[in-house]
Amino acid sequence: MYPFSYTKVSDTREAVNAARNGGRYIAGGTTLVDLMRETVERPETLVDITGLPLREVTVTERGGLRIGALVSMAETAANRKVRTLYPVVSESLELSASAQLRNMATIGGNIMQRTRCTYFRDVSADCNKRDPGSGCAALKGVNRTHAILGTSDDCVATHPSDVAVAFAALEAQVQLLGPEGERHVPFADFLLKPGSTPNREQALRQGELITAVEIPAHPRPLKSGYLKVRDRQSYEFALTSAAVALHIRGGVIRDAYVAAGGVGTVPWKLPAVEEALVGERPSDRLWAGAADRAADGARPLQHNRFKAELLQRTVERQLRTVGDST
Amino acid sequence: MPGSDDVTGFALFLPLRRPGAPPAESESVCMSSTEFTEPDVPPPTDSADSTESPTAPTRRTFIATTTAVGGAVVAGGFITGSTFIDAEGAEAGEAAPSSRVSLTVNGSRRTVTVDNRTSLLDLLREHLDLTGSKKGCNAGACGACTVLVDDRRVNSCLTLAARLEAAEVTTIEGLADGDELHPLQQAFIEQDAFQCGYCTPGQIVSGVGCIKEGHTGSPEEIREWMSGNICRCGCYVKIVRAVEQTAGRK
């Protein structure tokens, strides 16, 4: 680990000023400290933001849910409002990491976490994300766990978060505070596909701080849930996952929100699946037909060809689980 | 703890340094121990340590010495007593940025100055001589370093010590009440829930956290909520029984 200076800030303005001058925010630190030890991350200054008042979970005036950036994964998952309104959020969190890490890691940090691609984490390997222009060792390397959607010739790394998949499905917004004030960014625009600049991962401007993630109000009742498929039963990143939320009234699906994880360079929203569901009545045939669209546009690599079909089956099963529940 | 073994934690897990890579933080842990308010040191639960007289070389200092002689190249730093001084930093004559932090460890107030890179795990093991918490992966993947910070279980290897101002830390050494083991420690013995013992301190502290959180409704629930603690001997069945037994008595 390289030496760094450390400062703890007590209000958001102070934080933004420190970051504008090159400081790097640290909250739970579960990704950052790990990557600093691997020398993948080499910040010169850490700005500790855990003293900031960003720890509330509130229902907004319009009936949405605002989760403060510093609420831990464990607290968010256990929160009664979250569990009642958006089970897909609490389920995705409880299927993430370990109890220890969930106690440490925050919601803001979770969506900022960096890929688990082994070539990214190995400073002796070529990686355009870590070292732009050096190449992508995963393209012709061991790429079983890598992405099949949203990839480019420069990067095929997945985004590892589970709750980000739920946020993508529910069309959340990321609330930011920067030197030029506040702004809200739709989740779909916040995390960036690699393209030719895989080193640029979020639509953040210099010094901007995540203050909250807000899930908009959706028609109720809204049934939702998260399914994660992985190499071991617990404490493992997703090979594939599906976040599903359905608003069913009068026996007809009125609204559908579906996204996939473990397969995309960013949490992968599935509009084709959603379109296939809206206006239809739940049935096994519908679930299978809609899920057939889940891997549209997939570009598998040498070792992850299995992911396209696994994704379709994951989505189908989770549509059935959520759609058939009473 | 029975079966705990500092050899693996201390010598074999020292990271190999790549050429040109910065020093691992375990090499540069101890800047100075300024203003140690040496409180009552809690009675050690490590049976090996407690049987050794204060003047005899402990197993730990013996290992440190042999490492210094035989393994200095591997460690990549100088070893002076139990204090590591980073070779690169010493040559450059520049001290890495450090912080002063006051925290409570197992009920005792400690004030230390640490290199900002120092993890809580290294602070405990290399600075405060609390070697019960183990360094398995040093990456938050194995749970051997689990301690309670402000009553919540965390990976101490991913926790920067400099950030722990006013924190309350409980390690495996702080669970027993004098000579009376914590019920979960006793349950691990009764259920024979370990073999090599390396993961055991982390398992027990994590189990204490799991019980406090109330995730002990069934063996399946315990398994899921204890999944952050890896046991390479595969003692999971008995670990789950020990947690279940202790939760049931509450």
Interface residues (C-beta under 8 A of the other chain):
Chain A: M1 Y2 P3 F4 S5 Y6 K8 I26 G29 T30 V33 D34 M36 R37 T39 L46 D48 T50 A74 A97 S98 A99 Q100 L101 N103 M104 V123 S124 Q233 S234 Y235
Chain B: R18 A21 P22 P23 A24 E25 A96 P97 S99 D115 N116 R117 S119 N138 A139 G140 G143 T146 R152 R153 V154 N155 L158 T159 L160 A162 R163 E165 S206 G209 C210 E213 H215 R223 E224 W225 M226 S227 G228 N229
